[in-house]
């Protein structure tokens, strides 16, 4: 279905969050007839916006009207098992994500980033790289600005730099980025995928499903799941040009670390880029993030000088290992973006100081035993919050000298202050989603920051 074919069509949008609202407004701009259906309550300001535009909506469930559209557009995170998805599929009607809808109206080159961890950092880093390289670009996606808000009016010569989640890739039909990146794949969102890791990984792989030999696919050669996927990708009759990055081994084509030197390798020719010690951001995970961003920038024709400048100056992103303040010799770190166990592992790996760790939120089927070595070595107190507190107490309690529970972020921070000694850290790195207590991870991080500043 081409964009012009949606004019005057009845399009049902499931969910009135950021993505759903953007999808509805895009459809309205382009002459379709959107109908927004949300199983919960729609926020008052969003209801008012829909009324201003004359867009019909319902809340508190999905009526027969939600089943009667020509097309269904699904917001990220909406369960795959809901009745509208089943009904549309059984009747042969299309089900798209907001990403697929926006893609149909896009005229710009696209760099799309996915992976379990590092998506936001790499997407923001790409924005910095393009700015330093003098190339126009718009950052959007699973990063606060929906793709539908920008796709139909971004200049054709400007790049769209997109963070995309497994949810957004779930129902794509034609989405084909010029450059796609999978940073890593480890278990996450297992609650959504019914514990089936293979379904989660398959959704991530869809980022490259429609790419051809004219496109680039970039991935982490040090990631076991991605290393296993590459031979399968190469079997496709038409597959993108594959570039990899590695901190362990030389690569066939891409970017690798030899000793302390980062080296580009294209067509059997090596080009030294810089020394690893020049990176501004610390931590092995940020080395890998920087390598992915640098490689995508290079194939987007950004000069090595601009790439070096970005790698040595990029400050990182909010809510990811973000220092908030030092008080009485204790440093407070906001890592609210760490919404799974793997992200917490990398956060713990970034520090050597003893610490108090605030864990918890809405559990996603986490196995906290993966953190045992790091917890025993570095964490003397865990403060559990949210719905996951029982699971954390059961699994993590035996691994640390002290486990406490808090009912709010403010209480958790006050308890952490009492436990932490001079020279130590207090870190919020939750390993869980935020939706039990907060609107999103940013809201959670802001609550932590505010509580720390009020000490």
BELJOQUI-V308479 format. One line per field, one symbol per residue. ss: DSSP state (h for helix, s for strand, l for the rest). psi: psi as a letter, one per 30 degrees, with the letter a starting at -180 (. if undefined). Layout:
# BELJOQUI-V308479
ss=???
psi=???
This chain:
# BELJOQUI-V308479
ss=llhhhhlllssssslllhhhhhhhhhhhhlllsssssslllllhhhhhhhhhhllssssllllhhhhlllssssllllllllhhhhhhhhllllssshhhhhhhlllllsssssllllhhhhhhhhhhhhhhllllssssslllllhhhlhhhlllllsssssllhhhhlllllllllssssllllllllllllllhhhhhhhhhhhhlllllllssssslllhhhhhhhhhhhllllllsssssslllllllsssssllssssssllssssssshhhlllllhhhhhhhhhhhhhhhhllllhhhhhhhhhhllllllllssssssllsssssllllllhhhhhhhhhlllllsssssslslllllhhhhhhhhhhhssssssslllhhhhhhhhhhhllsssslllhhhhhhhhhhhlllllssssllllslllllllhhhhhhhhhhhhhll
psi=jlefffkgljkkjjkhaeeeeeeeeeeeeggljkjkkkfakkkefeeeeeeefgkklllgljaeeffglfkkkklkfkkfgleeeeeeefgglkjlleeeeeefgkglkkjkkalekfeeeeeeeeeeeeeffgkklkkabhgfjkefffefgkkfgkkkjkkkleeffehkefkikekkkjeljlklhfeegggjeeeeeeeefffgeglafflkkkljffkeeeefeeeeeffkejllkkklkkfelklekbklkjcgkkkkjkhgkkjkelkfffkeklkeefeeeeeeeeeeeefghkleeeeeeefffkfallgjhjkelkkhgkkkkjhffigleeeeeeeefflflllkkjklbjkhhkjffffeeeeeefkfkkjklafgeeeeeeefefflekklkkfleeeeeeeeeffklkfllkkjifgllffefleafeeeeeeeeeeeff.
